[in-house]
Amino acid sequence: MSRYSYKHYLYGTIAVFTGAASVIAAMPMTSYAGSTLEQRKKILVSSNIMENFDVTLNSQPVSRATFARMLVRASSYNNSVAAVSNVSVFNDVPATDDNAAFIRIAAEKGWMSAFLGGQFKPTQAVRLFEAAKAGLSLLGYTDADFTGNQIANRVAKAQAIGLTDDIGKGQNDVLTYQDCVNFFYNLLLTNTSSNENKTKTSQTIYGSLLGFNLSGDNELNAMDTLSSNLKGPYLLKKGHHVSGLIPFSKNSASCFLNGATSSIDEIESEAENCATVIYYNSSTKTVYAYSETGTSTSSSSTQMAVASGNLDAIYYSSSDIMTPTSIEVDGTEYTISSTDSGMQYAFSVYGSVEVNDTITIVYQTDTQGNRTVLAYLNS
């Protein structure tokens, strides 16, 4: 007998939702195996440490101002940076500069040094020895830990603990965007000074301060980290704004739409044309949006997609008439995972979903083309 030969159609009243899904079942981003440059970059961008940049910038130098921004975003001061600095700390960094607040913190904490004459030289390229001092400072090392030639000794320490792995530059060499991706990934993966001689674990690495864990192969487990603070999905209704769904300023948000870098305006424009849902991570101030125009295939970087329409049917197997196995939305069937008890309950006779309701679902497609429901919302 066919798995879906027994069909049961539910009738009743659906619960009223304000946009929050009844089940949060997945992390809306691809899991990373290993740590290629692009994967490291995605982790840093998703964590709001770095802003997304085109690959053409990989070999371009990073300015001291931009490095200061990355540095503060990788610190415990990330969520306390004022949007606008109230004072001008350096005569070559006006208070209105976008990086002024980051530069002030980096300098006041001693992570980065200024120059004679009250200058910071924000447009000057950052060099390896400057990055080494900054990174070691975040790890908890102080000037007292180094004697003699402090610049050379700091660089040597940075090399010894893996802070400069995959960079391959001398102490006076300029760091590029690619170098900074490796530098900040290494920083998150390095033991703090108090744990220097301990076996590396999720509790000993600097990244633990920002909520990162180690994976089985001693890389950062981006999936666990980012999903732990994930909220959603929320339905972004036509004519409504993302700012009404997120607890942080839209001006500070890093945005993704169907897996690609995006903006608040683009996400809101998408919602005008088709069903769009968002997830957000308040700790990283990141918004992940998915819409009906996205794709969900085994070869797609999106991995998740949205479908909206009429709930045509709820199917049960002949061997268990109490537990739903799949649903049909506008003629397309979507599987309900046998391990997802929350989703099974929502569509069971005990739930409040009714056939012929209009619903929006978030789903994922496996390598065999099977679509699995991850979450649902009332449209």
Residue pairs with C-beta under 8 A, 6 or more apart in sequence:
1 318
3 317
3 318
3 325
4 315
4 317
4 325
4 326
4 333
5 318
6 315
6 316
6 317
6 318
6 321
7 313
7 315
7 316
8 314
8 315
8 316
8 321
8 324
8 349
9 313
9 314
9 355
10 314
10 347
10 349
10 351
10 353
10 354
10 355
11 354
11 355
12 352
12 353
12 354
13 352
13 354
14 352
14 353
14 354
14 357
14 378
15 22
15 352
15 378
16 378
17 235
17 377
17 378
19 234
19 235
19 236
19 237
19 245
19 377
20 232
20 234
20 377
21 232
21 233
21 234
21 277
21 362
21 375
21 376
21 377
22 342
22 346
22 375
22 376
23 340
23 342
23 343
23 346
23 374
23 375
23 376
24 230
24 231
24 232
24 233
24 375
25 340
25 342
25 343
25 374
25 375
26 304
26 362
26 364
26 374
26 375
27 223
27 226
27 227
27 230
28 230
28 232
28 233
28 279
28 288
28 290
28 303
28 304
28 362
29 42
29 46
29 222
29 223
29 226
29 256
29 259
29 288
29 303
30 259
30 301
30 303
31 222
31 223
32 39
32 42
32 43
32 219
32 222
32 223
34 217
34 219
35 185
35 219
35 220
37 58
37 178
37 181
37 182
40 181
40 182
40 185
41 50
41 52
41 181
42 222
43 185
43 220
43 222
44 50
44 181
44 184
44 185
45 51
45 52
45 254
45 261
46 222
46 226
46 254
46 281
46 284
46 286
47 210
47 225
47 226
47 284
47 286
48 73
48 78
48 254
48 284
48 285
48 286
49 70
49 73
49 74
49 184
50 70
50 73
50 180
50 181
50 184
51 254
52 254
52 261
53 177
57 177
58 176
58 177
58 178
59 176
59 177
59 178
60 176
60 177
61 125
61 126
61 174
61 175
61 176
62 70
62 125
62 126
62 175
62 176
62 177
62 179
62 180
63 122
63 123
63 124
63 125
63 126
64 112
64 120
64 121
64 122
64 123
64 124
64 125
64 126
64 130
65 93
65 97
65 99
65 102
65 103
65 120
65 122
65 123
66 99
66 126
67 112
67 126
67 130
67 131
67 134
67 175
67 180
68 99
68 102
68 103
68 105
68 106
68 107
68 112
68 122
69 99
69 102
70 180
70 184
71 102
71 106
71 111
71 112
71 134
71 138
72 78
72 81
72 102
72 105
72 106
73 102
74 138
74 184
74 187
74 188
74 210
75 105
75 138
76 209
77 105
77 109
78 210
79 283
81 101
81 102
81 105
82 101
83 101
83 249
83 251
83 252
84 95
84 96
84 100
84 101
85 95
85 96
85 97
85 100
85 101
85 104
86 95
87 95
87 104
88 94
88 95
88 100
89 100
89 103
89 104
89 107
89 108
89 120
90 103
90 107
90 114
90 118
90 119
90 120
90 122
91 117
91 118
91 119
92 119
92 120
92 121
92 122
93 99
93 100
93 103
93 120
93 122
94 100
97 103
97 122
99 122
103 112
103 120
103 122
106 112
106 134
107 113
107 114
107 120
109 137
110 137
111 133
111 134
111 137
111 138
112 120
112 130
112 133
112 134
113 130
113 133
114 120
115 121
125 174
125 175
126 174
126 175
127 171
127 172
127 173
127 174
127 175
128 155
128 164
128 167
128 169
128 170
128 171
128 172
128 173
128 175
129 151
129 154
129 155
129 171
129 172
131 158
131 175
131 180
131 183
132 154
132 155
132 157
132 158
132 163
132 164
132 171
133 151
133 154
135 158
135 163
135 183
135 186
135 187
135 190
136 154
136 157
136 158
136 163
136 193
138 187
138 206
139 161
139 163
139 187
139 190
139 191
139 192
139 193
139 206
140 192
140 193
140 194
141 154
141 157
141 193
143 150
145 157
145 193
146 153
146 154
146 157
147 153
151 171
152 171
155 164
155 171
158 164
161 190
161 191
161 196
162 186
162 189
162 190
163 183
163 186
163 187
163 190
164 183
164 186
165 182
165 186
166 182
166 186
167 175
167 179
167 182
167 183
169 175
169 179
175 183
185 220
187 206
187 207
188 205
188 206
188 207
188 210
188 212
188 220
189 200
189 205
189 206
189 207
189 214
189 218
189 219
189 220
190 205
190 206
191 198
191 200
191 204
191 205
191 206
192 204
192 205
192 206
192 209
195 204
195 205
198 204
200 214
200 218
201 214
202 208
202 212
202 213
202 214
205 212
205 214
207 213
207 220
207 225
210 283
211 225
211 228
211 229
211 283
212 220
212 221
212 222
212 225
213 220
213 221
213 224
213 225
214 220
214 221
215 221
226 281
226 284
226 286
229 281
229 282
229 283
229 284
230 279
230 280
230 281
231 279
231 280
231 281
231 282
232 277
232 278
232 279
232 280
232 288
232 375
233 277
233 278
233 279
233 290
233 362
233 375
233 377
234 245
234 277
234 278
234 279
234 280
234 377
235 275
235 276
235 277
235 360
235 377
235 378
235 379
236 242
236 245
236 267
236 268
236 271
236 276
236 277
236 278
236 289
237 271
238 271
238 272
239 272
240 271
241 250
241 268
242 250
242 253
242 264
242 267
242 268
242 278
242 287
243 249
243 250
243 264
245 278
245 280
246 253
246 278
246 280
246 282
246 287
247 280
247 282
248 280
248 282
248 285
250 264
252 285
253 264
253 280
253 285
253 286
253 287
254 284
254 285
254 286
254 287
255 261
255 262
255 263
255 264
255 266
255 267
255 286
255 287
255 289
256 262
256 286
256 287
256 288
256 289
257 266
257 267
257 270
257 289
257 290
257 291
257 294
258 289
258 290
258 291
258 293
258 294
258 295
258 302
258 305
259 294
259 300
259 301
259 302
259 303
260 301
262 289
264 287
267 276
267 278
267 287
267 289
270 276
270 289
270 291
270 293
271 291
273 293
274 291
274 292
274 293
274 306
274 308
275 291
275 292
275 306
275 307
275 308
275 360
275 379
276 289
276 290
276 291
276 292
276 306
277 289
277 290
277 291
277 306
277 360
277 362
277 377
278 287
278 288
278 289
278 290
279 287
279 288
279 289
280 286
280 287
280 288
281 288
290 302
290 304
290 305
290 306
290 362
291 306
292 305
292 306
292 307
292 308
294 302
294 304
294 305
294 306
295 302
295 305
296 302
296 303
296 304
296 305
296 363
296 364
296 365
296 371
297 365
297 369
298 365
298 366
298 367
303 364
304 362
304 363
304 364
304 374
305 362
305 363
305 364
305 365
306 360
306 361
306 362
306 363
307 329
307 330
307 332
307 334
307 360
307 361
307 363
308 329
308 358
308 359
308 360
308 361
308 379
309 329
309 330
309 358
309 359
310 329
310 330
310 356
310 357
310 358
311 327
311 328
311 329
311 353
311 354
311 355
311 356
311 357
311 358
311 359
312 328
312 329
312 330
312 331
312 355
312 356
313 327
313 328
313 355
314 324
314 326
314 327
314 328
314 347
314 353
314 355
315 324
315 325
315 326
315 327
315 328
315 333
316 322
316 323
316 324
316 325
317 323
317 325
322 348
322 349
323 344
323 348
324 336
324 344
324 347
324 348
325 335
325 336
325 338
326 333
326 334
326 335
326 336
327 333
327 334
327 336
327 347
327 361
327 373
328 334
329 359
329 361
332 371
333 371
334 361
334 363
334 371
334 372
334 373
335 370
335 371
335 372
335 373
336 343
336 344
336 347
336 372
336 373
337 343
337 372
337 373
338 344
340 373
343 373
343 375
343 376
345 351
346 352
346 353
346 376
347 353
353 359
353 376
357 378
358 378
358 379
359 376
359 377
359 378
359 379
360 376
360 377
360 378
360 379
361 373
361 374
361 375
361 376
361 377
362 373
362 374
362 375
362 376
363 371
363 372
363 373
363 374
364 371
364 372
364 374
365 371
365 372
366 372
